[in-house]
Amino acid sequence: MHVKNYMEDLVFQRLAEVLDNHRNVCTCERCRYDIAAIALNMLTPRYVVTSQGETFARVKSLEQQFNVDVVTAISHAVQLVSSQPHHDCK
């Protein structure tokens, strides 16, 4: 058994989609991970241990407001990282 934050999966699943809508943002690995970390800190974690818990988290993720919250957090993180990257984005 292990503890898993299902929210991590959701953020990384939606990250590419959000970045596609922000054309002038660096998409290197460092920037993507910085964006994901910031977004995850804005979102409520969804820890699961069992497959039943993961199924419940997946059902919850189908709710429209839940998806809006994830995309909003990622978009905000994109703005923060692009305004102050930790390296020279090209």
PDB file of N, CA, C and O in Angstrom:
ATOM      1  N   MET A   1       0.835  -1.190   0.000  1.00  0.00           N
ATOM      2  CA  MET A   1       0.000   0.000   0.000  1.00  0.00           C
ATOM      3  C   MET A   1       0.874   1.245   0.000  1.00  0.00           C
ATOM      4  O   MET A   1       2.011   1.233   0.471  1.00  0.00           O
ATOM      5  N   HIS A   2       0.320   2.303  -0.532  1.00  0.00           N
ATOM      6  CA  HIS A   2       0.992   3.594  -0.482  1.00  0.00           C
ATOM      7  C   HIS A   2      -0.055   4.697  -0.538  1.00  0.00           C
ATOM      8  O   HIS A   2      -1.167   4.503  -1.030  1.00  0.00           O
ATOM      9  N   VAL A   3       0.322   5.839  -0.030  1.00  0.00           N
ATOM     10  CA  VAL A   3      -0.551   7.008  -0.042  1.00  0.00           C
ATOM     11  C   VAL A   3      -0.258   7.787  -1.315  1.00  0.00           C
ATOM     12  O   VAL A   3       0.900   8.001  -1.673  1.00  0.00           O
ATOM     13  N   LYS A   4      -1.313   8.205  -1.989  1.00  0.00           N
ATOM     14  CA  LYS A   4      -1.155   8.911  -3.259  1.00  0.00           C
ATOM     15  C   LYS A   4      -2.044  10.142  -3.259  1.00  0.00           C
ATOM     16  O   LYS A   4      -3.209  10.075  -2.866  1.00  0.00           O
ATOM     17  N   ASN A   5      -1.498  11.257  -3.697  1.00  0.00           N
ATOM     18  CA  ASN A   5      -2.291  12.470  -3.869  1.00  0.00           C
ATOM     19  C   ASN A   5      -2.821  12.443  -5.304  1.00  0.00           C
ATOM     20  O   ASN A   5      -2.094  12.762  -6.245  1.00  0.00           O
ATOM     21  N   TYR A   6      -4.058  12.071  -5.460  1.00  0.00           N
ATOM     22  CA  TYR A   6      -4.657  11.954  -6.787  1.00  0.00           C
ATOM     23  C   TYR A   6      -4.648  13.290  -7.534  1.00  0.00           C
ATOM     24  O   TYR A   6      -4.674  13.318  -8.764  1.00  0.00           O
ATOM     25  N   MET A   7      -4.611  14.386  -6.791  1.00  0.00           N
ATOM     26  CA  MET A   7      -4.598  15.712  -7.405  1.00  0.00           C
ATOM     27  C   MET A   7      -3.365  15.889  -8.295  1.00  0.00           C
ATOM     28  O   MET A   7      -3.427  16.607  -9.293  1.00  0.00           O
ATOM     29  N   GLU A   8      -2.246  15.247  -7.947  1.00  0.00           N
ATOM     30  CA  GLU A   8      -1.045  15.328  -8.780  1.00  0.00           C
ATOM     31  C   GLU A   8      -1.324  14.812 -10.186  1.00  0.00           C
ATOM     32  O   GLU A   8      -0.923  15.429 -11.173  1.00  0.00           O
ATOM     33  N   ASP A   9      -2.005  13.690 -10.270  1.00  0.00           N
ATOM     34  CA  ASP A   9      -2.343  13.129 -11.582  1.00  0.00           C
ATOM     35  C   ASP A   9      -3.178  14.108 -12.391  1.00  0.00           C
ATOM     36  O   ASP A   9      -2.934  14.314 -13.580  1.00  0.00           O
ATOM     37  N   LEU A  10      -4.165  14.707 -11.737  1.00  0.00           N
ATOM     38  CA  LEU A  10      -5.047  15.637 -12.447  1.00  0.00           C
ATOM     39  C   LEU A  10      -4.300  16.870 -12.941  1.00  0.00           C
ATOM     40  O   LEU A  10      -4.510  17.320 -14.068  1.00  0.00           O
ATOM     41  N   VAL A  11      -3.432  17.411 -12.099  1.00  0.00           N
ATOM     42  CA  VAL A  11      -2.689  18.602 -12.500  1.00  0.00           C
ATOM     43  C   VAL A  11      -1.806  18.287 -13.702  1.00  0.00           C
ATOM     44  O   VAL A  11      -1.784  19.051 -14.668  1.00  0.00           O
ATOM     45  N   PHE A  12      -1.081  17.179 -13.657  1.00  0.00           N
ATOM     46  CA  PHE A  12      -0.205  16.842 -14.778  1.00  0.00           C
ATOM     47  C   PHE A  12      -1.000  16.482 -16.032  1.00  0.00           C
ATOM     48  O   PHE A  12      -0.526  16.714 -17.144  1.00  0.00           O
ATOM     49  N   GLN A  13      -2.204  15.917 -15.872  1.00  0.00           N
ATOM     50  CA  GLN A  13      -3.047  15.618 -17.033  1.00  0.00           C
ATOM     51  C   GLN A  13      -3.514  16.902 -17.718  1.00  0.00           C
ATOM     52  O   GLN A  13      -3.572  16.960 -18.946  1.00  0.00           O
ATOM     53  N   ARG A  14      -3.843  17.915 -16.948  1.00  0.00           N
ATOM     54  CA  ARG A  14      -4.390  19.157 -17.504  1.00  0.00           C
ATOM     55  C   ARG A  14      -3.311  20.171 -17.859  1.00  0.00           C
ATOM     56  O   ARG A  14      -3.590  21.143 -18.562  1.00  0.00           O
ATOM     57  N   LEU A  15      -2.089  19.967 -17.388  1.00  0.00           N
ATOM     58  CA  LEU A  15      -1.022  20.939 -17.577  1.00  0.00           C
ATOM     59  C   LEU A  15      -0.743  21.227 -19.049  1.00  0.00           C
ATOM     60  O   LEU A  15      -0.646  22.392 -19.437  1.00  0.00           O
ATOM     61  N   ALA A  16      -0.616  20.205 -19.864  1.00  0.00           N
ATOM     62  CA  ALA A  16      -0.320  20.407 -21.290  1.00  0.00           C
ATOM     63  C   ALA A  16      -1.426  21.200 -21.969  1.00  0.00           C
ATOM     64  O   ALA A  16      -1.156  22.073 -22.794  1.00  0.00           O
ATOM     65  N   GLU A  17      -2.652  20.900 -21.626  1.00  0.00           N
ATOM     66  CA  GLU A  17      -3.804  21.610 -22.204  1.00  0.00           C
ATOM     67  C   GLU A  17      -3.763  23.096 -21.865  1.00  0.00           C
ATOM     68  O   GLU A  17      -4.001  23.941 -22.727  1.00  0.00           O
ATOM     69  N   VAL A  18      -3.462  23.409 -20.615  1.00  0.00           N
ATOM     70  CA  VAL A  18      -3.409  24.807 -20.198  1.00  0.00           C
ATOM     71  C   VAL A  18      -2.223  25.505 -20.860  1.00  0.00           C
ATOM     72  O   VAL A  18      -2.343  26.648 -21.301  1.00  0.00           O
ATOM     73  N   LEU A  19      -1.081  24.824 -20.932  1.00  0.00           N
ATOM     74  CA  LEU A  19       0.089  25.433 -21.556  1.00  0.00           C
ATOM     75  C   LEU A  19      -0.135  25.700 -23.039  1.00  0.00           C
ATOM     76  O   LEU A  19       0.429  26.651 -23.580  1.00  0.00           O
ATOM     77  N   ASP A  20      -0.933  24.895 -23.697  1.00  0.00           N
ATOM     78  CA  ASP A  20      -1.261  25.126 -25.106  1.00  0.00           C
ATOM     79  C   ASP A  20      -1.982  26.460 -25.298  1.00  0.00           C
ATOM     80  O   ASP A  20      -1.893  27.071 -26.363  1.00  0.00           O
ATOM     81  N   ASN A  21      -2.692  26.905 -24.270  1.00  0.00           N
ATOM     82  CA  ASN A  21      -3.422  28.167 -24.334  1.00  0.00           C
ATOM     83  C   ASN A  21      -2.577  29.369 -23.912  1.00  0.00           C
ATOM     84  O   ASN A  21      -3.036  30.509 -23.984  1.00  0.00           O
ATOM     85  N   HIS A  22      -1.367  29.122 -23.480  1.00  0.00           N
ATOM     86  CA  HIS A  22      -0.426  30.177 -23.089  1.00  0.00           C
ATOM     87  C   HIS A  22       0.826  30.001 -23.948  1.00  0.00           C
ATOM     88  O   HIS A  22       1.816  29.420 -23.504  1.00  0.00           O
ATOM     89  N   ARG A  23       0.774  30.496 -25.150  1.00  0.00           N
ATOM     90  CA  ARG A  23       1.810  30.239 -26.161  1.00  0.00           C
ATOM     91  C   ARG A  23       3.190  30.798 -25.824  1.00  0.00           C
ATOM     92  O   ARG A  23       4.190  30.205 -26.228  1.00  0.00           O
ATOM     93  N   ASN A  24       3.286  31.889 -25.117  1.00  0.00           N
ATOM     94  CA  ASN A  24       4.574  32.547 -24.879  1.00  0.00           C
ATOM     95  C   ASN A  24       5.209  32.155 -23.549  1.00  0.00           C
ATOM     96  O   ASN A  24       5.991  32.922 -22.988  1.00  0.00           O
ATOM     97  N   VAL A  25       4.882  30.980 -23.045  1.00  0.00           N
ATOM     98  CA  VAL A  25       5.389  30.512 -21.759  1.00  0.00           C
ATOM     99  C   VAL A  25       6.403  29.399 -21.997  1.00  0.00           C
ATOM    100  O   VAL A  25       6.199  28.523 -22.837  1.00  0.00           O
ATOM    101  N   CYS A  26       7.491  29.448 -21.248  1.00  0.00           N
ATOM    102  CA  CYS A  26       8.495  28.386 -21.341  1.00  0.00           C
ATOM    103  C   CYS A  26       7.876  27.070 -20.878  1.00  0.00           C
ATOM    104  O   CYS A  26       7.189  27.023 -19.858  1.00  0.00           O
ATOM    105  N   THR A  27       8.123  26.012 -21.626  1.00  0.00           N
ATOM    106  CA  THR A  27       7.566  24.703 -21.279  1.00  0.00           C
ATOM    107  C   THR A  27       8.664  23.692 -20.977  1.00  0.00           C
ATOM    108  O   THR A  27       8.466  22.485 -21.119  1.00  0.00           O
ATOM    109  N   CYS A  28       9.822  24.193 -20.560  1.00  0.00           N
ATOM    110  CA  CYS A  28      10.892  23.267 -20.184  1.00  0.00           C
ATOM    111  C   CYS A  28      10.464  22.487 -18.931  1.00  0.00           C
ATOM    112  O   CYS A  28       9.487  22.839 -18.270  1.00  0.00           O
ATOM    113  N   GLU A  29      11.197  21.450 -18.629  1.00  0.00           N
ATOM    114  CA  GLU A  29      10.850  20.595 -17.502  1.00  0.00           C
ATOM    115  C   GLU A  29      10.800  21.378 -16.189  1.00  0.00           C
ATOM    116  O   GLU A  29       9.881  21.187 -15.393  1.00  0.00           O
ATOM    117  N   ARG A  30      11.771  22.248 -15.957  1.00  0.00           N
ATOM    118  CA  ARG A  30      11.820  23.017 -14.709  1.00  0.00           C
ATOM    119  C   ARG A  30      10.575  23.887 -14.568  1.00  0.00           C
ATOM    120  O   ARG A  30       9.958  23.916 -13.503  1.00  0.00           O
ATOM    121  N   CYS A  31      10.200  24.596 -15.630  1.00  0.00           N
ATOM    122  CA  CYS A  31       9.018  25.460 -15.567  1.00  0.00           C
ATOM    123  C   CYS A  31       7.742  24.640 -15.377  1.00  0.00           C
ATOM    124  O   CYS A  31       6.871  25.031 -14.600  1.00  0.00           O
ATOM    125  N   ARG A  32       7.621  23.520 -16.067  1.00  0.00           N
ATOM    126  CA  ARG A  32       6.433  22.669 -15.893  1.00  0.00           C
ATOM    127  C   ARG A  32       6.306  22.184 -14.455  1.00  0.00           C
ATOM    128  O   ARG A  32       5.214  22.200 -13.887  1.00  0.00           O
ATOM    129  N   TYR A  33       7.416  21.754 -13.867  1.00  0.00           N
ATOM    130  CA  TYR A  33       7.363  21.284 -12.482  1.00  0.00           C
ATOM    131  C   TYR A  33       7.098  22.429 -11.508  1.00  0.00           C
ATOM    132  O   TYR A  33       6.382  22.242 -10.525  1.00  0.00           O
ATOM    133  N   ASP A  34       7.657  23.600 -11.760  1.00  0.00           N
ATOM    134  CA  ASP A  34       7.355  24.762 -10.915  1.00  0.00           C
ATOM    135  C   ASP A  34       5.868  25.104 -10.985  1.00  0.00           C
ATOM    136  O   ASP A  34       5.243  25.379  -9.961  1.00  0.00           O
ATOM    137  N   ILE A  35       5.303  25.086 -12.189  1.00  0.00           N
ATOM    138  CA  ILE A  35       3.879  25.369 -12.369  1.00  0.00           C
ATOM    139  C   ILE A  35       3.046  24.337 -11.628  1.00  0.00           C
ATOM    140  O   ILE A  35       2.099  24.689 -10.925  1.00  0.00           O
ATOM    141  N   ALA A  36       3.391  23.070 -11.781  1.00  0.00           N
ATOM    142  CA  ALA A  36       2.635  22.005 -11.104  1.00  0.00           C
ATOM    143  C   ALA A  36       2.706  22.162  -9.589  1.00  0.00           C
ATOM    144  O   ALA A  36       1.692  22.018  -8.905  1.00  0.00           O
ATOM    145  N   ALA A  37       3.888  22.455  -9.060  1.00  0.00           N
ATOM    146  CA  ALA A  37       4.041  22.590  -7.608  1.00  0.00           C
ATOM    147  C   ALA A  37       3.208  23.751  -7.072  1.00  0.00           C
ATOM    148  O   ALA A  37       2.547  23.618  -6.042  1.00  0.00           O
ATOM    149  N   ILE A  38       3.238  24.874  -7.760  1.00  0.00           N
ATOM    150  CA  ILE A  38       2.455  26.033  -7.317  1.00  0.00           C
ATOM    151  C   ILE A  38       0.965  25.723  -7.381  1.00  0.00           C
ATOM    152  O   ILE A  38       0.223  26.029  -6.448  1.00  0.00           O
ATOM    153  N   ALA A  39       0.530  25.118  -8.478  1.00  0.00           N
ATOM    154  CA  ALA A  39      -0.894  24.770  -8.614  1.00  0.00           C
ATOM    155  C   ALA A  39      -1.320  23.799  -7.520  1.00  0.00           C
ATOM    156  O   ALA A  39      -2.387  23.964  -6.928  1.00  0.00           O
ATOM    157  N   LEU A  40      -0.500  22.793  -7.247  1.00  0.00           N
ATOM    158  CA  LEU A  40      -0.847  21.814  -6.215  1.00  0.00           C
ATOM    159  C   LEU A  40      -0.938  22.457  -4.835  1.00  0.00           C
ATOM    160  O   LEU A  40      -1.752  22.041  -4.011  1.00  0.00           O
ATOM    161  N   ASN A  41      -0.115  23.460  -4.578  1.00  0.00           N
ATOM    162  CA  ASN A  41      -0.194  24.160  -3.297  1.00  0.00           C
ATOM    163  C   ASN A  41      -1.460  24.993  -3.168  1.00  0.00           C
ATOM    164  O   ASN A  41      -1.872  25.319  -2.054  1.00  0.00           O
ATOM    165  N   MET A  42      -2.083  25.341  -4.285  1.00  0.00           N
ATOM    166  CA  MET A  42      -3.333  26.111  -4.260  1.00  0.00           C
ATOM    167  C   MET A  42      -4.567  25.207  -4.128  1.00  0.00           C
ATOM    168  O   MET A  42      -5.645  25.665  -3.748  1.00  0.00           O
ATOM    169  N   LEU A  43      -4.397  23.943  -4.441  1.00  0.00           N
ATOM    170  CA  LEU A  43      -5.534  23.017  -4.485  1.00  0.00           C
ATOM    171  C   LEU A  43      -5.579  22.139  -3.239  1.00  0.00           C
ATOM    172  O   LEU A  43      -4.556  21.859  -2.614  1.00  0.00           O
ATOM    173  N   THR A  44      -6.788  21.716  -2.898  1.00  0.00           N
ATOM    174  CA  THR A  44      -6.956  20.786  -1.788  1.00  0.00           C
ATOM    175  C   THR A  44      -6.458  19.413  -2.218  1.00  0.00           C
ATOM    176  O   THR A  44      -6.876  18.904  -3.258  1.00  0.00           O
ATOM    177  N   PRO A  45      -5.569  18.806  -1.432  1.00  0.00           N
ATOM    178  CA  PRO A  45      -5.086  17.480  -1.808  1.00  0.00           C
ATOM    179  C   PRO A  45      -6.203  16.446  -1.735  1.00  0.00           C
ATOM    180  O   PRO A  45      -7.145  16.586  -0.955  1.00  0.00           O
ATOM    181  N   ARG A  46      -6.087  15.427  -2.544  1.00  0.00           N
ATOM    182  CA  ARG A  46      -7.041  14.312  -2.555  1.00  0.00           C
ATOM    183  C   ARG A  46      -6.250  13.027  -2.372  1.00  0.00           C
ATOM    184  O   ARG A  46      -5.944  12.328  -3.338  1.00  0.00           O
ATOM    185  N   TYR A  47      -5.922  12.723  -1.116  1.00  0.00           N
ATOM    186  CA  TYR A  47      -5.119  11.547  -0.828  1.00  0.00           C
ATOM    187  C   TYR A  47      -5.977  10.291  -0.854  1.00  0.00           C
ATOM    188  O   TYR A  47      -7.085  10.266  -0.319  1.00  0.00           O
ATOM    189  N   VAL A  48      -5.449   9.255  -1.483  1.00  0.00           N
ATOM    190  CA  VAL A  48      -6.132   7.970  -1.542  1.00  0.00           C
ATOM    191  C   VAL A  48      -5.122   6.872  -1.201  1.00  0.00           C
ATOM    192  O   VAL A  48      -3.916   7.034  -1.386  1.00  0.00           O
ATOM    193  N   VAL A  49      -5.641   5.766  -0.706  1.00  0.00           N
ATOM    194  CA  VAL A  49      -4.808   4.607  -0.392  1.00  0.00           C
ATOM    195  C   VAL A  49      -5.279   3.405  -1.185  1.00  0.00           C
ATOM    196  O   VAL A  49      -4.469   2.632  -1.697  1.00  0.00           O
ATOM    197  N   THR A  50      -6.590   3.249  -1.286  1.00  0.00           N
ATOM    198  CA  THR A  50      -7.147   2.070  -1.947  1.00  0.00           C
ATOM    199  C   THR A  50      -7.624   2.397  -3.353  1.00  0.00           C
ATOM    200  O   THR A  50      -7.774   3.563  -3.717  1.00  0.00           O
ATOM    201  N   SER A  51      -7.857   1.371  -4.125  1.00  0.00           N
ATOM    202  CA  SER A  51      -8.400   1.584  -5.468  1.00  0.00           C
ATOM    203  C   SER A  51      -9.814   2.146  -5.383  1.00  0.00           C
ATOM    204  O   SER A  51     -10.243   2.875  -6.277  1.00  0.00           O
ATOM    205  N   GLN A  52     -10.543   1.815  -4.320  1.00  0.00           N
ATOM    206  CA  GLN A  52     -11.883   2.368  -4.122  1.00  0.00           C
ATOM    207  C   GLN A  52     -11.785   3.877  -3.887  1.00  0.00           C
ATOM    208  O   GLN A  52     -12.604   4.638  -4.403  1.00  0.00           O
ATOM    209  N   GLY A  53     -10.800   4.307  -3.120  1.00  0.00           N
ATOM    210  CA  GLY A  53     -10.597   5.734  -2.894  1.00  0.00           C
ATOM    211  C   GLY A  53     -10.220   6.446  -4.173  1.00  0.00           C
ATOM    212  O   GLY A  53     -10.659   7.572  -4.405  1.00  0.00           O
ATOM    213  N   GLU A  54      -9.410   5.808  -5.015  1.00  0.00           N
ATOM    214  CA  GLU A  54      -9.030   6.415  -6.288  1.00  0.00           C
ATOM    215  C   GLU A  54     -10.233   6.530  -7.207  1.00  0.00           C
ATOM    216  O   GLU A  54     -10.370   7.519  -7.927  1.00  0.00           O
ATOM    217  N   THR A  55     -11.104   5.533  -7.192  1.00  0.00           N
ATOM    218  CA  THR A  55     -12.324   5.583  -7.994  1.00  0.00           C
ATOM    219  C   THR A  55     -13.193   6.746  -7.539  1.00  0.00           C
ATOM    220  O   THR A  55     -13.732   7.476  -8.371  1.00  0.00           O
ATOM    221  N   PHE A  56     -13.336   6.928  -6.233  1.00  0.00           N
ATOM    222  CA  PHE A  56     -14.120   8.049  -5.709  1.00  0.00           C
ATOM    223  C   PHE A  56     -13.515   9.384  -6.158  1.00  0.00           C
ATOM    224  O   PHE A  56     -14.241  10.298  -6.550  1.00  0.00           O
ATOM    225  N   ALA A  57     -12.191   9.489  -6.101  1.00  0.00           N
ATOM    226  CA  ALA A  57     -11.522  10.726  -6.517  1.00  0.00           C
ATOM    227  C   ALA A  57     -11.743  10.979  -8.001  1.00  0.00           C
ATOM    228  O   ALA A  57     -11.927  12.126  -8.409  1.00  0.00           O
ATOM    229  N   ARG A  58     -11.729   9.937  -8.808  1.00  0.00           N
ATOM    230  CA  ARG A  58     -11.972  10.099 -10.246  1.00  0.00           C
ATOM    231  C   ARG A  58     -13.391  10.581 -10.513  1.00  0.00           C
ATOM    232  O   ARG A  58     -13.606  11.436 -11.372  1.00  0.00           O
ATOM    233  N   VAL A  59     -14.351  10.041  -9.788  1.00  0.00           N
ATOM    234  CA  VAL A  59     -15.744  10.471  -9.952  1.00  0.00           C
ATOM    235  C   VAL A  59     -15.861  11.940  -9.574  1.00  0.00           C
ATOM    236  O   VAL A  59     -16.518  12.710 -10.275  1.00  0.00           O
ATOM    237  N   LYS A  60     -15.240  12.329  -8.488  1.00  0.00           N
ATOM    238  CA  LYS A  60     -15.260  13.732  -8.041  1.00  0.00           C
ATOM    239  C   LYS A  60     -14.648  14.641  -9.106  1.00  0.00           C
ATOM    240  O   LYS A  60     -15.112  15.763  -9.312  1.00  0.00           O
ATOM    241  N   SER A  61     -13.599  14.150  -9.787  1.00  0.00           N
ATOM    242  CA  SER A  61     -12.907  14.974 -10.780  1.00  0.00           C
ATOM    243  C   SER A  61     -13.756  15.228 -12.016  1.00  0.00           C
ATOM    244  O   SER A  61     -13.409  16.084 -12.831  1.00  0.00           O
ATOM    245  N   LEU A  62     -14.848  14.513 -12.173  1.00  0.00           N
ATOM    246  CA  LEU A  62     -15.731  14.722 -13.312  1.00  0.00           C
ATOM    247  C   LEU A  62     -16.650  15.927 -13.116  1.00  0.00           C
ATOM    248  O   LEU A  62     -17.273  16.392 -14.070  1.00  0.00           O
ATOM    249  N   GLU A  63     -16.736  16.427 -11.897  1.00  0.00           N
ATOM    250  CA  GLU A  63     -17.586  17.587 -11.624  1.00  0.00           C
ATOM    251  C   GLU A  63     -16.988  18.830 -12.268  1.00  0.00           C
ATOM    252  O   GLU A  63     -15.777  19.042 -12.207  1.00  0.00           O
ATOM    253  N   GLN A  64     -17.821  19.639 -12.876  1.00  0.00           N
ATOM    254  CA  GLN A  64     -17.365  20.808 -13.623  1.00  0.00           C
ATOM    255  C   GLN A  64     -16.594  21.791 -12.744  1.00  0.00           C
ATOM    256  O   GLN A  64     -15.534  22.265 -13.151  1.00  0.00           O
ATOM    257  N   GLN A  65     -17.095  22.106 -11.558  1.00  0.00           N
ATOM    258  CA  GLN A  65     -16.418  23.072 -10.691  1.00  0.00           C
ATOM    259  C   GLN A  65     -15.046  22.564 -10.284  1.00  0.00           C
ATOM    260  O   GLN A  65     -14.102  23.345 -10.169  1.00  0.00           O
ATOM    261  N   PHE A  66     -14.930  21.274 -10.070  1.00  0.00           N
ATOM    262  CA  PHE A  66     -13.649  20.677  -9.705  1.00  0.00           C
ATOM    263  C   PHE A  66     -12.635  20.923 -10.818  1.00  0.00           C
ATOM    264  O   PHE A  66     -11.501  21.318 -10.548  1.00  0.00           O
ATOM    265  N   ASN A  67     -13.037  20.693 -12.061  1.00  0.00           N
ATOM    266  CA  ASN A  67     -12.154  20.918 -13.205  1.00  0.00           C
ATOM    267  C   ASN A  67     -11.815  22.393 -13.379  1.00  0.00           C
ATOM    268  O   ASN A  67     -10.682  22.735 -13.716  1.00  0.00           O
ATOM    269  N   VAL A  68     -12.781  23.258 -13.154  1.00  0.00           N
ATOM    270  CA  VAL A  68     -12.534  24.697 -13.237  1.00  0.00           C
ATOM    271  C   VAL A  68     -11.486  25.097 -12.200  1.00  0.00           C
ATOM    272  O   VAL A  68     -10.591  25.887 -12.501  1.00  0.00           O
ATOM    273  N   ASP A  69     -11.586  24.568 -10.999  1.00  0.00           N
ATOM    274  CA  ASP A  69     -10.619  24.884  -9.941  1.00  0.00           C
ATOM    275  C   ASP A  69      -9.208  24.440 -10.328  1.00  0.00           C
ATOM    276  O   ASP A  69      -8.244  25.168 -10.089  1.00  0.00           O
ATOM    277  N   VAL A  70      -9.081  23.262 -10.917  1.00  0.00           N
ATOM    278  CA  VAL A  70      -7.771  22.746 -11.328  1.00  0.00           C
ATOM    279  C   VAL A  70      -7.173  23.619 -12.425  1.00  0.00           C
ATOM    280  O   VAL A  70      -6.009  24.009 -12.341  1.00  0.00           O
ATOM    281  N   VAL A  71      -7.958  23.928 -13.446  1.00  0.00           N
ATOM    282  CA  VAL A  71      -7.468  24.747 -14.553  1.00  0.00           C
ATOM    283  C   VAL A  71      -7.134  26.163 -14.081  1.00  0.00           C
ATOM    284  O   VAL A  71      -6.149  26.746 -14.533  1.00  0.00           O
ATOM    285  N   THR A  72      -7.928  26.711 -13.191  1.00  0.00           N
ATOM    286  CA  THR A  72      -7.671  28.048 -12.651  1.00  0.00           C
ATOM    287  C   THR A  72      -6.355  28.073 -11.876  1.00  0.00           C
ATOM    288  O   THR A  72      -5.561  29.000 -12.034  1.00  0.00           O
ATOM    289  N   ALA A  73      -6.124  27.075 -11.051  1.00  0.00           N
ATOM    290  CA  ALA A  73      -4.881  27.006 -10.278  1.00  0.00           C
ATOM    291  C   ALA A  73      -3.672  26.883 -11.202  1.00  0.00           C
ATOM    292  O   ALA A  73      -2.648  27.527 -10.975  1.00  0.00           O
ATOM    293  N   ILE A  74      -3.786  26.064 -12.233  1.00  0.00           N
ATOM    294  CA  ILE A  74      -2.681  25.911 -13.183  1.00  0.00           C
ATOM    295  C   ILE A  74      -2.444  27.224 -13.922  1.00  0.00           C
ATOM    296  O   ILE A  74      -1.297  27.637 -14.088  1.00  0.00           O
ATOM    297  N   SER A  75      -3.502  27.881 -14.364  1.00  0.00           N
ATOM    298  CA  SER A  75      -3.369  29.150 -15.088  1.00  0.00           C
ATOM    299  C   SER A  75      -2.706  30.216 -14.229  1.00  0.00           C
ATOM    300  O   SER A  75      -1.854  30.965 -14.707  1.00  0.00           O
ATOM    301  N   HIS A  76      -3.093  30.284 -12.970  1.00  0.00           N
ATOM    302  CA  HIS A  76      -2.479  31.245 -12.061  1.00  0.00           C
ATOM    303  C   HIS A  76      -0.991  30.917 -11.877  1.00  0.00           C
ATOM    304  O   HIS A  76      -0.151  31.817 -11.865  1.00  0.00           O
ATOM    305  N   ALA A  77      -0.677  29.643 -11.737  1.00  0.00           N
ATOM    306  CA  ALA A  77       0.713  29.215 -11.580  1.00  0.00           C
ATOM    307  C   ALA A  77       1.532  29.545 -12.827  1.00  0.00           C
ATOM    308  O   ALA A  77       2.695  29.933 -12.716  1.00  0.00           O
ATOM    309  N   VAL A  78       0.940  29.396 -14.006  1.00  0.00           N
ATOM    310  CA  VAL A  78       1.614  29.748 -15.254  1.00  0.00           C
ATOM    311  C   VAL A  78       2.003  31.226 -15.229  1.00  0.00           C
ATOM    312  O   VAL A  78       3.122  31.583 -15.598  1.00  0.00           O
ATOM    313  N   GLN A  79       1.093  32.069 -14.800  1.00  0.00           N
ATOM    314  CA  GLN A  79       1.376  33.508 -14.740  1.00  0.00           C
ATOM    315  C   GLN A  79       2.512  33.811 -13.769  1.00  0.00           C
ATOM    316  O   GLN A  79       3.381  34.630 -14.064  1.00  0.00           O
ATOM    317  N   LEU A  80       2.506  33.155 -12.616  1.00  0.00           N
ATOM    318  CA  LEU A  80       3.560  33.392 -11.627  1.00  0.00           C
ATOM    319  C   LEU A  80       4.921  32.944 -12.148  1.00  0.00           C
ATOM    320  O   LEU A  80       5.904  33.677 -12.040  1.00  0.00           O
ATOM    321  N   VAL A  81       4.975  31.752 -12.706  1.00  0.00           N
ATOM    322  CA  VAL A  81       6.255  31.219 -13.185  1.00  0.00           C
ATOM    323  C   VAL A  81       6.760  32.020 -14.380  1.00  0.00           C
ATOM    324  O   VAL A  81       7.956  32.291 -14.485  1.00  0.00           O
ATOM    325  N   SER A  82       5.870  32.393 -15.268  1.00  0.00           N
ATOM    326  CA  SER A  82       6.322  33.141 -16.446  1.00  0.00           C
ATOM    327  C   SER A  82       6.794  34.550 -16.083  1.00  0.00           C
ATOM    328  O   SER A  82       7.616  35.129 -16.793  1.00  0.00           O
ATOM    329  N   SER A  83       6.282  35.103 -14.985  1.00  0.00           N
ATOM    330  CA  SER A  83       6.721  36.439 -14.576  1.00  0.00           C
ATOM    331  C   SER A  83       8.046  36.405 -13.822  1.00  0.00           C
ATOM    332  O   SER A  83       8.774  37.397 -13.805  1.00  0.00           O
ATOM    333  N   GLN A  84       8.361  35.275 -13.201  1.00  0.00           N
ATOM    334  CA  GLN A  84       9.619  35.142 -12.457  1.00  0.00           C
ATOM    335  C   GLN A  84      10.163  33.729 -12.590  1.00  0.00           C
ATOM    336  O   GLN A  84      10.155  32.973 -11.619  1.00  0.00           O
ATOM    337  N   PRO A  85      10.634  33.361 -13.771  1.00  0.00           N
ATOM    338  CA  PRO A  85      11.178  31.996 -13.956  1.00  0.00           C
ATOM    339  C   PRO A  85      12.470  31.824 -13.142  1.00  0.00           C
ATOM    340  O   PRO A  85      13.168  32.791 -12.840  1.00  0.00           O
ATOM    341  N   HIS A  86      12.758  30.586 -12.805  1.00  0.00           N
ATOM    342  CA  HIS A  86      13.980  30.295 -12.037  1.00  0.00           C
ATOM    343  C   HIS A  86      15.176  30.058 -12.947  1.00  0.00           C
ATOM    344  O   HIS A  86      16.221  29.593 -12.491  1.00  0.00           O
ATOM    345  N   HIS A  87      15.035  30.368 -14.207  1.00  0.00           N
ATOM    346  CA  HIS A  87      16.129  30.259 -15.161  1.00  0.00           C
ATOM    347  C   HIS A  87      15.814  31.172 -16.353  1.00  0.00           C
ATOM    348  O   HIS A  87      14.760  31.808 -16.385  1.00  0.00           O
ATOM    349  N   ASP A  88      16.696  31.235 -17.300  1.00  0.00           N
ATOM    350  CA  ASP A  88      16.469  32.071 -18.482  1.00  0.00           C
ATOM    351  C   ASP A  88      15.605  31.318 -19.483  1.00  0.00           C
ATOM    352  O   ASP A  88      16.109  30.470 -20.220  1.00  0.00           O
ATOM    353  N   CYS A  89      14.333  31.613 -19.517  1.00  0.00           N
ATOM    354  CA  CYS A  89      13.442  31.002 -20.497  1.00  0.00           C
ATOM    355  C   CYS A  89      13.704  31.630 -21.858  1.00  0.00           C
ATOM    356  O   CYS A  89      13.940  32.833 -21.967  1.00  0.00           O
ATOM    357  N   LYS A  90      13.660  30.818 -22.866  1.00  0.00           N
ATOM    358  CA  LYS A  90      13.913  31.316 -24.221  1.00  0.00           C
ATOM    359  C   LYS A  90      12.694  31.163 -25.077  1.00  0.00           C
ATOM    360  O   LYS A  90      12.716  31.528 -26.253  1.00  0.00           O
TER     361      LYS A  90
END
